[in-house]
Amino acid sequence: MSRTRTTSLLAVLAAGALLTACTGNTPAPAAGSGDQGGARVANDEPGEKVVIGFSAPAADHGWMAAISNAAKTEAEKYSDVELKVVEGTNDVNLQISQVETFINDKVDAIVLLPFDGAALTPVALKAMKAGITVINVDREFDSPFAARSTVLGDNYGMGVSAGTYVCEKLKGKPDAVVAEIAGIDSLPLTQDRSKGFADALRECGLNVDNRVAAEFTVESGERAAANLLQAAPRIDAIWNHDDDQGIGVSAAIKNSGRGEFFLIGGAGSANVMREIKADNGLHKATVVYPSTQGADGIRLARLAVQGKSLGDLVEVEVPRQVELFAPVVTKDNVDRYLPTAFES
């Protein structure tokens, strides 16, 4: 989860540029080849064996399934990586037990997407104190000492991207009615997304007129959207935080018979992108929340344990934090993002 930050558009673009640099597969020149500081290494060449434990919440929706699948696929690329994957769970105590097992097994690294970052912080600290490299994915721990590196989606940036798109589409309509269907309200990531959305709308004189929260599931999305449509007789735009719950949102809209508004999705599912490409539905855009975070975590864990750096950086260590870009996908650029989208 991303701490709330007032990210400028330039900073967001810079983060996107950093991601492009950090995730390239092309091996860098070997040390001593004339690069500044001799810091660059051929990262994809086999090194010492690295045993990595991977734990994430239950794959009960498309985005989370894509996170776990991408992590497994990334590990398979490297002959020097042995990946131990435990069953995904939304039970905090069970996930803590899984990490305890990794510690007892003396793995080299743990890539952990916690169901609850705060609740998993103590056991992550324990792993770090045991000399295990911990890579925190998506939902942040409470302590900076609980992980060697953190891979994050830009939740605040998602909101900024969605709000900026709404402002562009509703330009010249100061009385436009904007609605929001959030995810789990208790999660900081949801709070960050909502803050970014409200901040961006404020820049063009709009605000969130109607807001409901769902739970990142199809059923909760349909329920929340039905309540929203009943409460708001007129809407010009809706931002739905999550394309998985968006399946339920779309079902509720269809049942209502309404369609006077346009939809912006969140996370970037393939089914929403196909609708955007066809340009025959209410979805006109979605904001990507990369499902590559688990795969990036695997790569960072391998590099950190082997004492390597990111090939496109001069720095000799992997960074403490990598925050991924949150681009808006429209019919104009959908072909670029569709190949890596997840299925809801």
C-alpha positions in Angstrom: 0.0 0.0 0.0 1.3 3.3 -0.8 1.6 6.0 1.8 -0.4 9.1 0.9 1.7 11.4 -1.0 1.1 14.6 -3.0 2.7 13.2 -6.2 3.2 15.7 -9.0 2.6 14.5 -12.5 6.3 14.9 -13.2 7.1 12.6 -10.3 4.6 10.0 -11.5 6.1 10.1 -15.0 9.5 9.7 -13.4 8.4 6.6 -11.6 7.1 5.2 -14.9 10.5 5.8 -16.4 12.2 4.1 -13.5 10.0 1.0 -13.9 11.0 0.8 -17.6 14.6 1.0 -16.6 14.3 -1.5 -13.8 12.5 -4.4 -15.5 14.3 -4.8 -18.7 15.5 -8.3 -19.5 18.6 -7.3 -21.5 21.7 -8.2 -19.5 23.9 -5.3 -18.7 27.6 -5.2 -19.5 29.8 -7.0 -17.0 31.7 -5.1 -14.4 34.9 -3.5 -15.7 33.4 -2.8 -19.1 33.8 0.9 -18.6 30.5 1.7 -17.0 30.6 4.3 -14.2 31.7 2.6 -11.0 31.8 -0.9 -12.5 28.4 -1.5 -11.0 26.6 -3.1 -13.9 26.4 -6.9 -14.1 24.9 -9.5 -16.4 21.9 -10.1 -14.2 20.3 -12.9 -16.1 23.4 -15.1 -16.0 23.1 -17.9 -13.4 24.6 -17.3 -10.0 24.5 -18.9 -6.6 21.3 -20.8 -5.9 18.5 -18.7 -4.2 15.7 -20.3 -2.4 12.7 -18.0 -2.2 9.5 -18.4 -0.3 6.4 -16.7 -1.7 3.1 -15.9 0.1 0.1 -13.9 -1.0 -3.6 -13.6 -0.2 -6.1 -16.1 -1.7 -6.4 -15.8 -5.5 -10.1 -15.1 -5.2 -10.1 -12.5 -8.0 -8.3 -12.0 -11.3 -5.7 -9.5 -10.2 -4.5 -11.5 -7.2 -4.3 -14.7 -9.3 -2.3 -12.8 -11.9 0.2 -11.6 -9.2 0.9 -15.2 -8.0 1.0 -16.6 -11.5 3.4 -13.9 -12.7 5.7 -14.6 -9.7 5.8 -18.4 -10.6 6.5 -17.6 -14.2 9.3 -15.2 -13.4 11.0 -17.8 -11.1 10.9 -20.4 -13.8 13.1 -18.2 -16.0 16.1 -18.6 -13.7 17.9 -21.9 -13.2 19.4 -20.6 -10.0 16.0 -19.9 -8.3 14.0 -22.4 -6.3 10.6 -21.0 -5.5 8.5 -22.4 -2.6 4.9 -21.2 -2.9 2.4 -21.7 -0.1 -1.4 -21.6 -0.7 -2.8 -18.2 -0.8 -4.8 -17.2 2.2 -6.9 -14.3 3.6 -6.4 -15.7 7.1 -3.8 -13.4 8.8 -2.8 -16.0 11.4 -2.3 -18.7 8.7 -0.1 -16.3 6.6 2.0 -15.6 9.7 2.4 -19.3 10.2 3.5 -19.7 6.6 6.2 -17.1 7.0 7.3 -18.8 10.3 7.7 -22.0 8.3 9.9 -20.2 5.7 12.1 -18.9 8.6 12.4 -22.3 10.1 13.3 -23.7 6.6 16.1 -21.1 6.4 15.1 -19.8 2.9 17.3 -17.2 1.4 14.5 -14.7 0.7 10.8 -14.2 1.2 8.6 -12.4 -1.2 5.5 -11.4 0.7 2.3 -9.8 -0.3 0.5 -9.6 3.1 -3.2 -9.7 3.4 -2.7 -7.0 6.1 0.6 -5.2 6.1 0.4 -4.1 9.7 -0.4 -7.6 11.0 2.4 -9.2 9.1 5.0 -6.7 10.1 6.3 -8.5 13.3 6.9 -11.8 11.5 8.6 -10.0 8.6 10.9 -8.2 11.2 11.6 -11.7 12.6 12.6 -12.9 9.2 14.9 -10.0 8.6 16.6 -10.4 12.0 17.2 -14.1 11.0 19.2 -12.8 8.0 16.5 -13.6 5.4 16.0 -11.0 2.6 12.3 -9.9 2.7 10.7 -8.2 -0.3 7.4 -6.5 0.6 4.9 -6.5 -2.2 1.9 -4.1 -2.6 0.6 -3.8 0.9 3.2 -2.0 3.0 4.5 -3.1 6.4 4.4 -0.7 9.3 8.2 -0.7 9.8 10.9 0.2 7.3 13.0 -2.5 9.0 10.7 -5.3 8.0 11.8 -5.5 4.4 15.0 -5.1 2.3 12.9 -3.7 -0.6 9.3 -2.8 -1.3 7.5 -3.1 -4.6 4.4 -0.9 -4.8 1.7 0.1 -7.1 1.0 3.8 -7.0 -2.4 3.9 -5.4 -2.5 7.7 -5.0 -1.3 8.0 -8.6 -4.2 5.7 -9.7 -6.6 8.2 -8.2 -4.8 11.1 -9.8 -4.8 9.4 -13.2 -8.6 8.6 -13.0 -9.5 12.1 -11.8 -7.4 13.8 -14.5 -9.1 11.7 -17.1 -12.5 12.6 -15.7 -11.6 16.3 -15.8 -10.6 16.1 -19.4 -13.8 14.3 -20.4 -16.0 16.7 -18.5 -14.3 19.9 -19.4 -16.7 22.8 -19.5 -19.3 21.0 -17.3 -18.9 22.5 -13.8 -22.2 20.9 -12.7 -21.2 17.4 -13.7 -22.0 14.6 -11.2 -19.1 12.3 -10.4 -19.4 9.0 -8.5 -16.9 6.7 -7.1 -17.1 2.9 -6.3 -14.1 2.3 -4.0 -12.6 -1.0 -2.7 -12.2 -2.0 0.9 -12.4 1.2 2.8 -10.3 0.1 5.8 -7.3 -0.5 3.6 -4.8 2.4 3.2 -4.5 1.6 -0.5 -8.2 2.4 -1.0 -7.9 5.6 1.1 -4.9 6.7 -1.1 -6.8 6.0 -4.3 -9.8 8.0 -3.1 -7.5 10.9 -2.0 -5.8 11.0 -5.3 -9.1 11.0 -7.2 -10.5 13.8 -5.0 -7.3 15.9 -5.3 -7.3 15.6 -9.1 -11.0 16.5 -9.4 -10.5 19.5 -7.2 -8.0 20.9 -9.7 -10.7 21.3 -12.3 -13.5 22.4 -9.9 -15.2 19.0 -9.6 -15.7 16.8 -6.6 -17.0 13.3 -5.7 -20.7 13.7 -5.4 -21.6 10.1 -4.6 -19.4 7.5 -3.1 -19.9 3.8 -2.1 -17.4 1.1 -1.2 -17.2 -2.5 -2.2 -14.8 -5.3 -1.3 -12.9 -6.2 -4.5 -15.4 -9.0 -5.3 -18.0 -9.4 -8.0 -20.8 -9.7 -5.5 -19.8 -6.7 -3.5 -19.4 -4.6 -6.7 -22.9 -5.4 -7.8 -24.4 -4.6 -4.4 -22.5 -1.3 -4.1 -23.3 -0.2 -7.6 -27.0 -1.0 -7.1 -27.0 1.2 -4.0 -25.2 4.0 -5.9 -27.6 4.0 -8.8 -30.6 4.0 -6.5 -29.2 7.0 -4.5 -28.1 9.1 -7.5 -30.7 9.8 -10.1 -28.1 11.4 -12.4 -24.5 10.6 -12.9 -22.0 11.8 -15.5 -18.9 9.7 -14.7 -18.1 6.8 -12.4 -14.7 5.6 -11.3 -14.6 2.0 -10.1 -11.4 1.2 -8.2 -11.2 -2.4 -9.3 -12.0 -4.2 -12.6 -12.7 -7.5 -10.8 -15.5 -6.0 -8.7 -16.3 -4.1 -11.9 -18.0 -7.3 -13.3 -20.6 -6.9 -10.6 -20.7 -3.1 -11.2 -21.5 -3.7 -14.9 -24.2 -6.3 -14.0 -25.9 -3.8 -11.7 -25.8 -1.1 -14.4 -27.3 -3.5 -16.9 -30.1 -4.4 -14.6 -30.8 -0.7 -13.9 -31.2 0.1 -17.6 -29.1 3.2 -17.2 -26.3 4.5 -19.3 -26.1 8.3 -19.2 -22.5 8.1 -17.8 -19.1 6.8 -18.7 -17.1 4.4 -16.7 -13.4 4.4 -15.7 -12.0 1.1 -14.4 -9.2 0.3 -12.1 -6.3 -2.3 -12.2 -6.5 -3.0 -15.9 -8.2 -6.2 -16.7 -8.2 -7.7 -20.2 -12.0 -7.9 -20.4 -12.3 -4.2 -19.6 -9.6 -3.4 -22.1 -11.4 -5.4 -24.8 -14.5 -3.3 -24.2 -12.5 -0.1 -24.4 -10.9 -1.3 -27.7 -14.3 -2.1 -29.2 -15.7 1.2 -28.0 -19.1 -0.2 -27.7 -19.8 0.0 -24.0 -19.7 2.4 -21.0 -16.0 1.7 -20.2 -14.0 4.4 -21.8 -10.8 4.0 -19.8 -9.1 2.0 -17.0 -6.2 2.8 -14.8 -3.5 0.2 -14.6 -2.4 -1.2 -11.2 0.4 -3.6 -12.4 0.0 -7.3 -11.7 3.7 -7.6 -12.2 4.5 -6.7 -8.6 5.0 -10.3 -7.5 7.3 -11.0 -10.5 9.3 -7.9 -9.8 9.6 -9.1 -6.2 11.1 -12.4 -7.3 13.6 -10.6 -9.5 14.6 -8.2 -6.7 14.9 -11.0 -4.2 17.3 -12.9 -6.5 19.4 -9.9 -7.2 19.6 -8.9 -3.5 20.7 -12.3 -2.3 23.3 -12.6 -5.0 24.6 -9.2 -4.3 23.7 -7.8 -7.7 22.2 -4.5 -8.7 19.6 -3.5 -11.2 21.2 -3.7 -14.6 20.2 -0.3 -15.8 21.2 1.6 -12.6 24.7 2.7 -11.7 23.9 2.1 -8.0 25.6 -1.2 -6.7 22.5 -2.3 -4.6 18.9 -2.9 -5.5 16.7 0.1 -4.4 14.8 0.2 -1.2 11.5 1.0 -3.0 10.1 0.6 -6.5 6.9 2.3 -7.2 5.2 1.4 -10.4 3.4 3.7 -12.8 -0.4 4.0 -13.0 -1.2 4.9 -16.7 -4.7 5.5 -18.1 -5.6 3.1 -20.8 -8.0 4.4 -23.5 -8.9 3.2 -27.1 -5.9 5.2 -28.3 -3.3 3.2 -26.4 -5.0 0.0 -25.4 -3.0 -2.2 -27.8 0.1 -1.4 -25.8 -1.3 -2.7 -22.5 -3.7 -5.5 -23.5 -1.0 -8.2 -24.0 0.0 -8.0 -20.2 -3.5 -7.5 -18.8 -5.0 -10.0 -16.5 -8.3 -11.9 -17.0 -11.1 -11.1 -14.5 
